[in-house]
């Protein structure tokens, strides 16, 4: 098979040529990039994707999560690890001998699984963005280990791929028996504002409607998280009820537990996951759900000079997974993006003299 790139006189033979000819100059091209198209590529990619889809559906059938649960390392590490091993298992030995191939070829299977699982609505885009680095690392490790044994033994039949395939099913029930200790974390943010403190505080306690142009939360917007709309407070003081409203039906009920006028306000945060529409957030990262919850928030106003104040906003959130070491990094990034977005809105409004 040959084709000509439009505007260039060179031709590329997908299955035989090892050089790319453009304007009479020859450029070496790695042979495995072309040999695998299309039949061998399908042979390497389809089996691991089928395995991953079957495992994902099987894990999803256990609604109780007692034995099989997607939010476990048994799934999030062992499934891509096995996908990488299966990819190498079905690959030609001459390609497996290249270390770069063993590391990168499993990524193709991961990307195909990503596309198919989103198309079938098995997983959401937000979840995939967060687990993709882990999936790619695990797939490469699986590819390297499987490749090592395949090269060493030179016979595909001696590679016991079934042992890899059983890993998620064997380890998930064991992992579920381990006690999950909830981890408590803090997201700390601040911004310097050049405005009178009364202007700042008025924009802290209550937030009037935020239009889309004012929303600077690029990361949470990319993940498809609801964006903030407004915040209401019935009165300024201990026991005050504050309502933070986001789009897509997300509402936080907040109760003021500590209040010092124009200096500090602390409030509990409660989101009822059953009131959040299923289309608003992925079930695995829904706030107030089984794995992720926001506990409280605090605003503190610190004076730096005559007309400059530092507004602190920090929150405490809880994670209940067996991989909090990884999930906390993403959760912290999400919370800081939300908080920085709110702080920037308060700054812009206070410095422009706008008041609630």
Secondary structure, 3 states (H helix, E strand, C coil): CEEECCCCCCEEECCCCCEEEECCEEEECCCHHHHCCCHHHHHHHHHHHHHHHHHHHHHHHCCCCCCCCCCCHHHHCHHHHHHHHHHHHCCCHHHHCCHHHHHHHHHHHHHHHHHHHHHCCCCCHHHHHHHHHHHHHHHHHHHHHHHHHHHHHCCHHHCCHHHHHHHHHHHHHHHHHCCCCCEEEEEEEEEEECCCHHHHHHHHHCECCCCHHHCCCHHHHHHCCCCEEEEEECCCCCCCEEEEEECCCCEEEEEEEEEECCCEEEEEEECCHHHCCCCCCCCCCCECCCCEEEEEEEEEEEEEECCEEEEEEEEEEEECCCCHHHHHHHHHHHHHHHHHHHHHHHHHHHHCCCCC
